[in-house]
């Protein structure tokens, strides 16, 4: 049977249509409480996170047993320097991880997996990522966004029975959404899947396919044309499980990056690839919703590895700054260096608090954690980068020198510069910082749009606007008065967080409560001022989200410190770290509030127009451009490939 003709032109999408596609993919309802959502609304619901939720004893035992095996494997079988040198994870390492069960950490035991909780899955990623971040990325891409997670949430029983046992032990999976001209705006997706009997026929090109070079199974997002006669499916962006060895699948290139040199990331072309309809995940048109829902918990894998990076930064900073002397004393005792060490220690404590809290809430499934997970990804990736940068600065010239060079001249091979390079991608992976700001901001203002959205929608009728105005009046009449006063103004509030002999954390929680109300008032004022133009104020929205992230981290740090104190596990030290972090965070919050209304956003927009219009081209004179020739964006026209297949399955 010949394959049907597929459209090759890229969809033309307006800005409004792109927003509509993204909005349709959102989870519309809030069926469970959300600490972070309430925080953005000015309601400090400490009861949702305190006392700190705890894993079941059997989950702890299973997780600790696996971590012990994984630690031994990391210490005896993984040589991070070899991976960095060869830009490849040795096949025997990947095979060993398969035998250990690491590819099935999150897969249920009935399918041959280990059945670890999110908490212990993240601890495992932090551990293995400290041995080499590329291995952490390999395992994370396979389980957090690859085949196992979407099938766990949306797959049929037949699909689970077919694919999950393979993913648990033998097969590597990858997730394919991005295209050469499609990133965070999936409305322009060009890869097509045309129904042909019991199959779909895929055509298109996917870029940055993490694990794609070695994968056995792929989750592919493709656009299904709407049935012309109305007898077929509704069409739209749809998810499929695709066998990587299928005829017509070609890995055209293994990409190389500034960091994560062992990453098996490529360009994958689909040319008339037949995929059984039984391999479609969910209905037609549900692909983006599946992808976004999968990422709600999948995003926690990145902050897990950021926590591991912070712990390593702290270890190296402590050891190095104690032996390196300047002007008669260790550099750690000089205030300029000591402030950096304090930042690393306090921030690592807070990041682990955010990660463990979010992960345990994900395991319990009592709360909606879509905002918490997004905040953990955003905050973790940004703060880990800052910690690594500070470590390089503490190490001085040795921080800029490669581990191989240090070793060659007789010093300890500390890969600080490698960590900086490896961590940089986390601010881009799975939603760049800029996109995360917009995604979180959209969820943060959801309550406002639910009651007043029609007021600022130009397409709504006058009667719709009148109805929305009445609803908004009722909502704000109840909500706004609650933003005036609260427990944060009462000196004895949160007294549980000021036990005898410990630092006082109750004042920090009172600050969070007061500041959450101030944040909500600022958001309301901005919506009143800009209305429909609010979505264009990306600088403002980013600062709102960053304030919320700091408040969430402060809350998590205090709750974790009290939990450790109650358990008798380094409680005094935990209170000290939480206090230090909260003091540092409060300074950042106040700076962000100041920049909400005093900033250069308008000036920046004018300069950007000048840059794009060529007004400042004279400023570029006096250099040579070492860039090569070629188009800015590679051609992704569907068709046969002239290139060799570099697909390299590992068996």
C-alpha positions in Angstrom: 0.0 0.0 0.0 1.5 3.3 -1.0 1.7 6.1 1.6 -0.6 9.1 1.2 0.7 12.4 0.1 1.5 14.6 3.1 1.5 18.4 3.3 5.0 19.8 3.4 4.3 23.5 4.1 4.8 24.7 7.6 1.6 25.9 9.2 1.0 29.7 9.2 0.0 30.7 12.7 -1.0 34.1 14.1 0.0 35.2 17.5 -3.5 34.8 18.7 -3.9 31.3 17.3 -0.6 30.3 18.9 -1.9 31.4 22.3 -5.2 29.6 21.7 -3.3 26.3 21.1 -1.2 26.8 24.2 -4.3 27.6 26.3 -6.2 24.6 25.0 -3.4 22.3 26.1 -3.5 23.6 29.7 -5.2 21.7 32.5 -8.2 24.0 32.9 -9.4 22.8 36.3 -8.0 23.0 39.8 -9.5 19.9 41.5 -7.0 19.8 44.3 -5.5 22.5 46.5 -2.2 24.1 45.6 0.1 25.8 48.0 1.8 27.9 45.4 -1.4 28.9 43.7 -2.8 30.1 47.0 0.5 32.0 47.6 0.1 34.0 44.4 -3.4 34.8 45.5 -2.2 36.2 48.8 -3.2 33.3 50.9 -0.4 31.6 52.9 -1.7 28.1 53.4 1.0 26.7 55.6 -1.3 23.8 56.5 -0.8 22.4 53.0 2.9 21.8 53.6 3.3 21.6 57.4 3.9 19.2 59.1 6.2 18.1 56.3 4.7 15.1 54.5 6.6 11.9 54.9 7.1 8.8 52.7 5.9 5.4 53.8 8.4 3.1 55.6 8.4 0.5 52.8 9.1 3.2 50.2 12.0 4.4 52.3 13.4 0.9 52.6 13.1 0.2 48.9 14.6 3.5 48.0 17.5 3.4 50.4 18.4 -0.2 49.2 18.5 1.0 45.6 20.5 4.1 46.5 23.2 2.0 48.1 23.5 -0.1 45.0 23.6 2.9 42.8 26.2 4.6 44.9 28.5 1.6 44.6 27.9 1.5 40.8 28.7 5.3 40.5 31.9 4.9 42.6 33.2 1.8 40.9 31.8 1.8 37.3 31.5 5.4 36.2 34.5 7.5 35.3 33.2 11.0 34.6 36.6 12.1 33.2 36.4 9.4 30.5 32.9 10.5 29.5 34.0 14.1 29.3 37.1 13.2 27.3 35.4 10.8 24.8 32.0 12.7 24.7 30.2 9.5 25.1 28.9 7.3 27.9 30.5 3.9 27.5 28.1 1.2 26.4 29.1 -1.0 29.4 28.0 1.8 31.7 24.6 2.0 30.1 24.3 -1.8 30.1 25.2 -1.9 33.8 22.6 0.8 34.6 20.0 -1.4 32.8 21.0 -4.5 34.8 20.8 -2.4 38.0 17.2 -1.4 37.1 18.0 2.3 36.8 16.0 2.6 33.6 12.9 1.4 35.5 13.1 3.4 38.6 9.7 5.0 38.2 8.0 2.0 36.5 5.7 -0.1 38.6 7.1 -3.4 39.8 4.3 -5.3 38.0 6.0 -4.2 34.7 9.5 -5.1 35.9 10.4 -1.7 37.2 11.7 -0.7 40.7 8.6 1.2 41.6 10.5 4.0 43.4 8.7 7.1 44.7 9.3 10.5 43.1 11.3 11.4 46.2 13.8 8.5 45.8 13.8 8.8 42.0 15.0 12.3 42.5 17.6 11.3 45.1 18.9 8.7 42.6 19.1 11.4 39.8 21.0 13.7 42.1 23.5 10.9 43.0 24.1 9.6 39.4 24.1 13.2 38.1 26.9 14.1 40.4 29.0 11.2 38.9 28.3 12.7 35.4 25.4 15.0 34.5 25.0 13.3 31.0 24.0 10.1 32.7 21.4 12.0 34.8 20.0 13.5 31.6 19.9 10.0 29.9 17.9 8.5 32.7 15.7 11.5 33.2 14.8 11.9 29.5 14.0 8.2 29.4 11.7 8.2 32.4 10.5 11.7 33.1 9.4 12.7 29.6 10.1 9.6 27.5 7.7 6.6 26.9 7.1 5.5 30.6 5.6 8.6 32.0 3.0 9.4 29.3 2.0 5.8 29.1 1.6 5.6 32.9 -0.7 8.6 32.8 -2.5 8.2 29.5 -1.7 4.8 27.9 -4.1 1.9 27.4 -3.5 -1.3 29.4 -2.4 -3.0 26.2 0.2 -0.2 25.6 1.5 -0.5 29.2 1.8 -4.3 28.9 3.6 -4.0 25.6 6.1 -1.1 26.2 6.7 -0.7 30.0 8.5 -4.0 30.5 10.8 -3.1 27.7 11.4 0.4 29.1 12.1 -1.1 32.6 15.0 -3.3 31.6 16.2 -3.2 28.0 14.9 -0.3 25.9 15.9 3.4 26.0 13.2 6.0 25.1 13.2 9.6 23.9 10.7 12.4 23.6 10.4 14.2 20.2 8.6 17.5 20.1 11.0 20.3 19.1 11.7 21.0 15.4 14.2 23.2 13.7 11.7 26.0 13.6 9.5 25.1 16.5 10.5 25.4 20.1 8.2 26.7 22.9 5.5 27.6 20.3 4.1 24.2 19.3 1.2 25.7 17.2 3.7 25.8 14.3 4.5 22.1 14.5 5.1 20.8 11.0 5.6 17.0 11.4 2.5 15.3 10.1 0.8 12.0 10.9 -1.8 11.1 8.2 -4.3 8.3 8.9 -4.0 5.4 6.4 -6.2 2.5 7.3 -4.9 1.0 10.6 -1.8 3.1 10.5 -0.6 6.7 10.6 2.1 7.8 8.2 4.7 10.2 9.8 6.7 12.8 7.9 8.9 15.5 9.4 12.1 16.4 11.1 12.7 16.6 14.9 15.6 18.5 16.5 17.4 18.1 19.8 16.1 14.6 20.4 17.7 13.8 23.8 18.4 10.0 23.8 17.3 10.0 20.2 20.7 8.7 18.9 20.5 5.5 21.0 16.8 5.2 21.6 14.7 2.1 20.9 11.3 3.8 21.5 10.2 7.3 20.7 7.3 9.5 21.9 6.6 11.6 18.8 4.4 14.7 18.6 2.9 15.1 15.1 0.0 17.1 13.6 -2.9 14.9 12.4 -4.9 16.7 9.6 -8.6 17.1 10.4 -10.7 14.7 8.4 -12.0 16.4 5.3 -15.3 14.5 5.2 -15.9 14.6 8.9 -15.9 10.8 9.2 -12.4 10.5 10.7 -10.8 11.9 13.9 -10.8 15.5 14.9 -7.1 15.9 14.1 -4.6 18.2 15.9 -1.3 17.6 17.6 -1.1 13.9 18.7 1.3 11.7 20.6 2.6 8.4 19.2 4.9 5.6 20.4 7.3 4.9 17.5 9.8 2.1 17.2 13.1 3.8 16.5 14.1 1.0 14.1 11.1 1.5 11.9 11.7 1.9 8.2 12.0 5.6 7.3 13.4 6.7 10.7 16.8 8.2 10.3 19.0 9.9 12.9 20.8 12.4 10.7 23.2 13.9 13.2 24.5 13.5 16.7 24.6 17.0 18.1 27.5 18.4 20.2 27.1 21.0 22.9 29.2 23.2 25.3 28.3 20.9 28.1 26.8 17.4 28.7 29.2 16.0 26.2 28.0 12.5 26.8 24.5 13.4 25.7 23.1 11.3 22.9 21.1 14.1 21.3 20.4 14.2 17.6 18.3 15.2 14.6 15.7 12.6 13.6 13.9 12.5 10.3 10.6 10.6 9.6 9.9 9.7 5.9 6.7 7.8 5.3 7.1 6.0 8.6 4.1 3.7 9.3 2.9 3.7 12.9 0.0 1.5 14.0 -3.0 3.4 15.2 -2.8 1.2 18.4 0.4 3.2 19.2 -1.4 6.5 19.5 -1.4 7.8 23.0 -4.8 9.2 23.9 -7.2 10.6 21.3 -6.2 12.8 18.3 -5.4 16.3 19.3 -4.5 15.5 22.9 -0.7 15.5 22.3 0.1 18.8 23.8 -2.0 18.2 26.9 -0.3 14.9 27.4 3.1 16.6 27.0 2.3 19.4 29.5 0.7 17.1 32.0 3.7 14.7 31.8 6.0 17.6 32.5 4.1 18.6 35.7 6.1 16.1 37.7 8.7 15.4 35.0 10.2 18.8 35.6 11.2 17.7 39.1 14.1 15.7 37.6 16.1 18.9 36.6 16.0 20.5 40.1 17.0 17.0 41.5 20.3 17.2 39.5 20.6 20.9 40.5 20.5 19.8 44.1 23.2 17.3 43.5 25.3 20.1 41.9 24.8 22.3 44.9 25.9 19.6 47.3 29.1 19.1 45.2 29.7 22.9 45.0 29.5 23.0 48.8 31.9 20.1 49.3 34.5 21.5 47.0 34.1 25.1 48.4 34.5 23.8 51.9 37.6 21.7 51.2 39.3 24.1 49.0 38.7 27.3 50.9 40.0 25.7 54.1 43.4 24.8 52.6 44.0 27.8 50.3 45.5 30.7 52.3 45.8 34.3 51.4 47.2 37.0 53.7 47.8 34.7 56.5 44.5 32.9 56.8 42.2 30.5 54.8 40.3 32.3 52.0 37.1 31.1 53.6 37.7 33.5 56.5 37.9 36.5 54.2 34.4 38.0 54.1 34.3 38.4 50.3 34.8 34.6 49.9 32.8 33.6 53.0 29.7 35.3 51.6 29.9 33.1 48.6 30.2 29.9 50.7 27.3 31.0 52.9 25.2 31.5 49.7 26.1 28.1 48.4 25.3 26.3 51.7 22.0 28.1 52.4 20.8 27.8 48.8 21.6 24.1 48.6 19.6 23.6 51.8 16.7 25.5 50.3 16.8 23.8 47.0 16.7 20.4 48.6 13.8 21.5 50.7 11.9 22.7 47.7 12.6 19.4 45.8 11.8 17.0 48.7 8.6 18.9 49.5 7.4 19.0 45.9 8.3 15.4 45.3 6.6 14.1 48.4 3.5 16.1 47.5 3.6 14.5 44.1 3.8 11.0 45.6 0.9 11.7 47.9 -1.2 13.2 45.1 -3.1 15.3 47.6 -2.2 18.6 46.1 -2.0 20.0 42.6 1.7 20.6 42.2 1.8 22.0 38.6 3.0 25.4 39.9 5.3 23.9 42.6 7.1 21.7 40.0 7.5 24.6 37.6 8.8 26.8 40.4 11.3 24.1 41.4 12.5 23.8 37.9 12.8 27.5 37.4 14.4 28.3 40.8 16.6 25.3 40.8 18.1 25.8 37.4 18.8 29.5 38.0 20.3 29.1 41.5 22.4 26.1 40.6 24.0 28.1 37.8 24.8 30.9 40.3 26.3 28.5 42.8 28.5 26.9 40.2 29.6 30.3 39.0 30.5 31.3 42.6 32.5 28.0 43.0 34.5 28.9 39.9 35.2 32.3 41.4 36.2 30.8 44.7 38.6 28.5 42.9 40.0 31.4 41.0 42.3 30.4 38.0 41.9 26.8 39.0 38.2 27.1 38.5 38.7 28.1 34.9 41.2 25.4 34.3 40.0 22.0 33.1 40.2 18.9 35.4 42.5 17.2 32.9 44.9 20.1 32.9 44.9 20.3 36.7 45.7 16.6 36.9 48.4 16.8 34.3 50.3 19.3 36.4 49.9 17.4 39.6 46.8 18.9 41.3 43.4 17.5 42.2 41.3 17.1 39.1 38.3 19.3 40.1 35.9 19.7 37.2 34.4 23.1 38.3 34.4 24.6 34.8 32.7 21.5 33.5 29.9 21.8 36.0 29.3 25.4 34.9 29.0 24.2 31.3 26.9 21.2 32.2 24.5 23.2 34.3 23.9 25.9 31.7 21.4 23.9 29.7 19.0 23.5 32.7 18.0 27.1 32.2 16.8 26.1 28.7 15.8 22.4 29.0 12.1 21.6 29.3 11.0 25.2 29.2 13.5 28.1 29.2 13.5 30.5 32.1 11.6 33.0 30.0 8.9 30.5 29.1 8.7 29.2 32.6 8.0 32.8 33.8 5.1 33.0 31.4 3.8 29.5 32.1 3.8 30.1 35.9 2.4 33.6 35.5 -0.5 32.2 33.5 -1.3 29.8 36.3 -0.8 32.4 38.9 -3.4 34.7 37.4 -5.8 31.9 36.5 -8.3 32.9 39.3 -8.4 36.4 37.9 -8.9 35.3 34.3 -11.6 32.9 35.4 -13.8 35.6 36.8 -12.7 38.6 34.7 -11.1 37.2 31.6 -14.1 38.1 29.3 -13.7 41.8 30.4 -10.3 42.1 28.6 -11.1 39.7 25.7 -11.7 41.8 22.5 -13.8 39.1 20.9 -16.4 39.0 23.7 -19.8 40.7 23.3 -21.0 43.5 25.5 -23.4 41.0 27.3 -20.4 38.7 27.9 -18.4 41.6 29.4 -21.3 42.7 31.5 -21.7 39.2 32.9 -18.0 39.0 33.6 -18.1 42.3 35.3 -20.8 41.1 37.7 -18.8 38.0 38.5 -15.6 39.9 39.0 -17.4 42.3 41.4 -18.5 39.4 43.6 -15.1 37.8 43.6 -13.1 40.9 44.4 -15.5 42.1 47.0 -14.7 39.0 49.0 -11.0 38.7 48.0 -9.5 42.2 48.2 -10.4 42.9 51.9 -8.5 39.7 52.9 -5.3 41.2 51.5 -5.2 44.0 54.0 -4.3 42.2 57.2 -3.3 38.7 58.3 -1.3 36.5 60.7 1.9 38.0 59.4 1.2 41.2 61.4 0.8 39.3 64.7 4.0 38.9 66.6 3.2 35.5 68.0 2.1 33.9 64.8 3.9 30.7 63.7 5.5 30.3 67.2 6.2 26.6 66.5 9.1 27.8 64.4 10.9 29.4 67.3 11.8 26.5 69.6 14.1 27.2 72.6 17.8 27.3 71.7 17.2 27.7 68.0 17.1 30.5 65.5 13.8 32.2 65.1 12.1 31.2 61.8 8.7 32.4 62.8 9.6 35.9 61.7 10.4 34.7 58.2 7.1 32.9 57.9 5.3 36.1 59.0 7.2 37.9 56.3 6.1 35.3 53.7 2.5 35.8 54.8 2.7 39.6 54.6 4.6 39.5 51.3 2.2 37.0 49.7 -0.6 39.5 50.3 1.6 42.3 48.9 2.3 40.2 45.8 -1.4 39.6 45.2 -2.1 43.3 45.6 0.6 44.1 43.1 -0.8 41.6 40.6 -4.3 43.0 40.9 -3.1 46.5 40.5 -1.2 45.6 37.3 -4.2 43.8 35.9 -6.3 46.8 36.6 -3.8 49.1 35.0 -2.9 47.1 31.9 -5.9 44.8 31.4 -5.5 43.1 28.0 -1.9 44.3 27.6 -0.9 42.4 30.8 0.3 39.5 28.8 2.8 41.7 26.9 4.4 42.9 30.2 6.8 39.9 30.4 9.4 41.7 32.5 6.8 42.5 35.1 5.3 39.0 35.1 8.8 37.5 35.4 9.5 39.5 38.5 6.1 38.5 40.0 7.0 34.8 39.5 10.5 35.3 40.9 9.1 36.8 44.0 6.7 33.8 44.3 9.6 31.4 43.8 11.6 33.0 46.7 8.5 32.9 49.0 8.0 29.2 48.1 11.6 28.4 48.8 11.5 30.3 52.1 8.4 28.4 53.2 10.0 25.0 52.2 13.2 25.8 53.9 11.5 26.7 57.2 9.3 23.6 57.1 12.2 21.3 56.4 14.3 22.8 59.2 11.4 22.2 61.7 11.0 18.7 60.4 14.7 17.9 60.9 14.6 19.5 64.4 11.5 17.4 65.3 13.3 14.2 64.0 16.5 15.1 65.9 18.4 15.1 62.7 20.8 18.2 62.6 18.0 20.4 63.7 20.1 23.2 65.1 22.2 23.4 61.9 19.1 23.2 59.7 17.6 26.1 61.5 20.8 28.1 61.0 20.8 27.3 57.3 17.1 28.1 56.9 17.6 31.4 58.7 20.6 32.4 56.5 18.7 31.5 53.4 15.6 33.4 54.4 17.6 36.5 55.2 19.3 36.3 51.8 16.0 35.7 50.0 14.3 38.6 51.7 16.9 41.0 50.2 16.3 39.5 46.7 12.5 39.8 47.2 12.7 43.5 48.2 14.9 44.2 45.1 12.4 42.5 42.9 9.5 44.5 44.4 11.4 47.7 43.7 11.9 46.6 40.1 8.2 45.9 39.6 7.6 49.6 39.0 11.0 51.1 38.7 12.7 49.5 35.7 14.0 50.0 32.2 11.4 47.9 30.4 10.0 50.7 28.2 13.5 52.0 27.4 14.6 48.4 26.6 11.8 48.0 24.1 12.8 51.2 22.3 16.5 50.0 22.1 15.4 46.7 20.7 13.4 48.3 17.9 16.5 50.3 17.1 18.7 47.2 17.1 16.3 45.3 14.8 16.0 48.4 12.6 19.7 48.7 12.1 20.1 52.0 14.0 23.1 50.8 15.9 24.9 48.8 13.2 27.8 51.2 13.5 28.4 49.9 17.0 29.3 46.5 15.5 32.2 47.8 13.5 35.8 46.9 14.4 35.4 43.1 14.7 35.5 40.0 12.5 32.7 37.4 12.7 34.1 33.9 13.1 30.7 32.3 12.4 30.5 29.9 9.4 28.2 30.2 6.4 24.8 28.7 6.2 21.1 29.4 7.1 20.1 30.4 10.6 17.6 27.6 10.7 18.2 24.3 8.9 15.8 23.2 6.2 13.3 20.7 7.5 11.3 19.9 4.4 9.9 16.4 4.6 11.3 13.8 2.3 14.0 11.2 2.0 17.3 11.8 3.6 20.6 12.0 1.8 22.5 11.4 5.0 23.7 8.2 6.7 21.8 6.9 9.7 23.8 7.4 12.9 21.3 5.6 15.1 23.2 3.5 17.6 21.0 1.2 19.7 22.8 -0.3 22.7 22.4 -4.0 23.3 
